[in-house]
């Protein structure tokens, strides 16, 4: 009896030590990741058809300049750009292997109306691996957009949506679309504003698919993130988008490519 008791006690002790050790290691890695995150610079990635001067006078350029005293950020600008967003975004990710940063992928017609947007991004990345401003907490088969659930343009229930975004050319926006509370885990997010640590993207090998030059590049990216186990979610961040998406022939072609790739 004594021998059996000692063996049982020893095994349990080893198991407990193993569990506590795993928890300790997980905690250390988590804290190290947070330290690394806070030390990383913020690098904004923007592709635009215009020149550098055009960008400086755009809503995106002016809003970045106006907030620079509060939110310091590097700018990786692809001016006079003729490539797809996936290509230039991937180039920025590849370059970050030797120069890590928090990468912020933003459209060239977005006004960031929050001086503290950098702090909001950093806080969001403590909860999620990839953050955005609006998204969907679920995904249904053959979904043609983060907010649309079918080809007839039906919008998903607001109970499944998260985040907010302004629409218009100035502040206050012409329209504010509020879809629900932020800081929610999402399956799909709008690519108008996405941010992630380059170390996370390179660790998982997460990239944008070059076959999606504009339409569906963001939805496909989210599918890839989900497949790799990368956690996505929304943050409280005030931005205004100047344009709406266009459901044209290029969009339809990209949707067909998307369905062919994912089969749903």
C-alpha positions, 0 to 999 in steps of 0.5 A: 500500500505504501509503495502504491501510494508513493508512486501515485503521489509521485506521478501526481506531483510530476503531472502538477509540476508539468502543468505549472511549468507549462503555465509559467512558460506560457506566461513568460512568452505572453509577457515577452510578446507584450514587451516586444509589441510595445517596443515595435515601431508602427509602420503605415502601409499605403498604396496610391495611384497619386504622387507623394505630394498628392498623398500629403494633401489627401485625407489619409496623409493629412490625418497622419501628419496631424496626429504625428506628435501623439502617434509616431509612425513610419510611412511606407508609401507606394506612390504612383502604384500600379500593382495590386494591394496584395503585392505591395502589402506582401512586399512590406511584410517581407521587408519587415523580416529584417525590420520588425514593426506593427504593420498598419494596412490602410486605404489611401482614402481614409481619414484617421480622426483619432490622435491616439490611434496608435495606442488603440492599435497596440491595445487591440493587438494585446487581445487579437493577432490582427485588428480592424475597425469593422467585421463579422463575428461569423462566416457563412458558406459562399459569403460574398463580403464581410457584411453581406451574406448572399449575392442579393446584397442582404446584410447580416444581422447586426448581432453578428457585426462589430465596430463602426466607421464613418462615411464621407469626405470630412469630419464629422462624417456624412454618415456613421455606420455603427455595427455593434460593440468593438473588441469582438473576435471576428471571422471576417473584417474589412480591409479598409484598416487592418493592423498586425505585428510583422512578427506574428505575420512572419511567424505564421507565414500569413500573407495576402494572395496576389491573385486578389489585387483589390476585391476580396483580398481582405476576405481571403486574408481573413480566411487564411488567418482563420485557417492558420489559427490567427485570432482577429478582432475589432478595436475602438478606432475613429476613421472616415472612409471616403468611398464605398465598394463597387460590385462590378465585373472585376468584383464578380471575377474575384468572387469566382476566384475566391469560391474556386480557392475556398470551395465555399 
